[in-house]
């Protein structure tokens, strides 16, 4: 990932749903921000009183080169983590530094049908992926959200079925997302899979797709963005200790 640090300001802040906040960042430092990284990520350098800045990764939902605006959609359930705390309390005009962007890994569109799944942390990336699908795409989208009010409009082809899963306690150990995915009827033909979200759910689904459904690795992307009961650093340590490399 590029290490260029860009100093920006909060141009706008919008409450998209009760637990999803849109932060629009602006600044001349975005003049050389590369196009085509929607669905990739940037790292926010979150200031901490009397300590080194904490770094957290967030998906690029949109980038407008003409307006020099970078859009990030951030889950703000609770107020315990440094990123949620910042997004909950940041005001328009406040400064924030980022670096990146990091590479995108988007869904492979060379398939007969598509399956995308994730929790609210994956909503921005899934939204970008849906925009990439052909207009005649068919398949399944499984989305875990915290409340009914967190359902959002999606840029989805008419042949894609959306399954909303409500989980008001996402930070309690559970298997709601993976159970829902595994209960779906498996379609005929070549499947392309894209999954992201909580560590345990992503790991279970990776095992399911890799070993039970025998999905080709070129047609499967599975990632984790966070882990129940762990900091970002703890989640990364769990990934490193996993006997099957991510």
Secondary structure, DSSP 8 states (H G I E B T S, - for coil): ----EEEEEEEEEEEEETTEEEEEEE-GGGGG--SS-TTSEEEEEEEETTEEEEEEEEE--EEETTTTEEEEEEE-SSS-SHHHHHHHH--TT-EEEEEEEE--------SSEEEEEE-GGGHHHHHHHHHHS-TT-EEEEEEEESSGGG-------TEEEEEEEE-S-TTS---HHHHHHHHS---SS-EEEEEEEEHHHHHHHHHIIIIIS---GGGEEEEEEE-TT--HHHHHHHHHH-SS--
